[in-house]
């Protein structure tokens, strides 16, 4: 069976669809248009907040947050893409811990970024 070819929408149809979306947003049926996220600024702000001196131990909350995000599923029950990212961060952290333990066994306190990358390469490229 041949696949049905759809014709492009006319300008009038596009305007009607735009008006319908606008009305649905005003009624609250569909969510409003989100402002695009500036990823670079978001990461910089997060780094700055993390490095601020604060109360208590933030690592406890970091591990809680990572495990919470890893448990997320989408509306179909599939693993959420953010869960994969969180799991990867956790994997990298564990590999870094292994790397520092290995250095302690070798009685070394310095390493190059290249050495660390070679150790983490497999995990990063999974």
Phi, psi and omega in degrees: 000128182287145179285137182289133178269128179264138178274150179296150179290147177281167180299319180297318179295319178298318179296319178298315180298319179298317180294319179297314178301318180299314180296319180294324177294319180296324179284343181087014180286318176243152184292155178291162178291128180274145175291140182295137182280128174276099188297320182297313179296321180300315180293317179299314179298320180295315178300315181297318178296318182297323183278353177293141175292133183219183180273145172071191183255110181289340183296326179298316181289328177297313180294324176297315181296317180298315181292327177294314181294323180295338180275358183288144174229157178277184184296343179264358181091006178275161178296132181285143179303327178295329179295323178295316179299317180295318179296322179295318178300316179296318177300316180297318179299318180293321178295322178296323177295317176300317182299315180293325177295320179297319178296321179296321177298323180277002181057044177245144177241359178233149177207162178264161177297325179298318178298316179296317180299315180301323179290324183269350188310312183298317181293318182294328185266002179298000000 
